[in-house]
Amino acid sequence: MTTNNVAEYVALLLALEAAEGLGAREVELRLDSQLIVEQLGGGYRVRDPKLQPLFREARERLAHFERWTVRHVPRAENAAADALANEALDHGRRPDERVRRWLPSGMFDRM
């Protein structure tokens, strides 16, 4: 099993990968994870060993952009994204290889 914070970082990395693929030069990140917003902005250190490589990769990817910003969006203002995530969970969708590369090995073998 993984944590919500790992899932949030994986989603962030997928979004950054997509933005790079589209040729974006700037990104505005809106996250409902206050922890990740603070970590990316330098307000909090990344202490969890599971998050450290994800954080490093996120910062490396962000360095490719000319400009980036990050801000916290409270969950109450993020209902559409929450609904999509819950729908995926309710239907037992398995993550594809783009997601699996950042997750602990064997995590989805039992599904």
C-alpha positions as CSV (number, residue, x, y, z in Angstrom):
1,M,0.0,0.0,0.0
2,T,1.2,3.5,-0.7
3,T,0.3,6.9,0.9
4,N,-1.8,9.8,-0.3
5,N,1.4,11.9,-0.4
6,V,3.1,9.4,-2.7
7,A,0.0,9.4,-4.9
8,E,0.0,13.2,-5.0
9,Y,3.7,13.3,-6.0
10,V,3.1,10.7,-8.7
11,A,0.2,12.8,-10.1
12,L,2.4,15.9,-10.0
13,L,5.2,14.1,-11.9
14,L,2.7,12.9,-14.5
15,A,1.4,16.5,-14.9
16,L,4.9,17.9,-15.3
17,E,5.7,15.2,-17.8
18,A,2.6,16.1,-19.8
19,A,3.5,19.8,-19.7
20,E,7.0,19.1,-20.9
21,G,5.5,16.9,-23.7
22,L,3.3,19.8,-24.8
23,G,6.3,22.2,-24.9
24,A,5.1,24.3,-22.0
25,R,7.6,26.9,-20.8
26,E,5.6,27.8,-17.7
27,V,3.5,25.9,-15.3
28,E,1.1,26.9,-12.5
29,L,0.6,24.1,-10.0
30,R,-2.5,24.0,-8.0
31,L,-2.4,21.2,-5.4
32,D,-4.7,20.2,-2.5
33,S,-1.7,18.8,-0.6
34,Q,-0.5,21.5,1.7
35,L,2.5,19.3,2.5
36,I,3.7,19.1,-1.1
37,V,3.1,22.8,-1.7
38,E,5.3,23.6,1.3
39,Q,7.9,21.1,0.3
40,L,8.2,22.4,-3.3
41,G,8.3,25.9,-2.1
42,G,11.0,25.2,0.4
43,G,8.9,25.8,3.5
44,Y,9.1,22.2,4.7
45,R,11.9,19.7,4.5
46,V,11.2,16.3,2.9
47,R,11.8,13.8,5.7
48,D,9.9,10.8,4.5
49,P,12.3,8.5,2.6
50,K,9.5,7.4,0.2
51,L,8.9,11.1,-0.8
52,Q,12.6,12.1,-1.2
53,P,13.2,10.6,-4.7
54,L,9.8,11.9,-5.9
55,F,10.5,15.4,-4.6
56,R,14.0,15.4,-6.2
57,E,12.5,14.4,-9.6
58,A,9.8,17.0,-9.3
59,R,12.3,19.7,-8.6
60,E,14.5,18.5,-11.5
61,R,11.5,18.6,-13.8
62,L,10.5,22.0,-12.6
63,A,14.0,23.3,-13.4
64,H,13.3,22.7,-17.1
65,F,10.6,25.4,-17.0
66,E,11.3,29.1,-17.4
67,R,8.8,29.8,-14.7
68,W,6.7,27.8,-12.3
69,T,4.4,28.6,-9.4
70,V,2.7,26.4,-6.8
71,R,-0.3,27.2,-4.6
72,H,-2.6,25.3,-2.3
73,V,-6.2,24.7,-3.3
74,P,-8.3,23.5,-0.5
75,R,-10.0,20.2,-1.1
76,A,-13.4,21.9,-0.8
77,E,-12.5,23.8,-4.0
78,N,-11.2,20.8,-5.8
79,A,-14.4,18.7,-6.1
80,A,-14.1,17.8,-9.8
81,A,-10.6,16.3,-9.3
82,D,-11.7,14.4,-6.2
83,A,-14.7,13.0,-8.1
84,L,-12.4,11.7,-10.9
85,A,-10.0,10.1,-8.4
86,N,-12.9,8.4,-6.5
87,E,-14.4,7.1,-9.8
88,A,-11.1,5.5,-10.7
89,L,-10.8,3.9,-7.2
90,D,-14.4,2.7,-7.2
91,H,-13.9,1.0,-10.6
92,G,-10.7,-0.7,-9.5
93,R,-8.6,0.8,-12.3
94,R,-5.0,-0.3,-12.2
95,P,-2.3,2.3,-12.9
96,D,-0.5,2.1,-16.2
97,E,3.3,1.8,-16.6
98,R,3.7,5.6,-16.5
99,V,2.4,5.5,-12.9
100,R,4.0,2.2,-11.8
101,R,7.5,3.3,-12.3
102,W,7.2,5.6,-9.2
103,L,5.5,3.1,-7.0
104,P,6.9,0.4,-4.8
105,S,7.5,-2.8,-6.8
106,G,4.9,-5.5,-6.5
107,M,2.3,-3.1,-5.1
108,F,-0.4,-4.0,-7.6
109,D,0.4,-7.7,-8.0
110,R,-2.5,-8.7,-5.8
111,M,-5.1,-6.8,-7.8
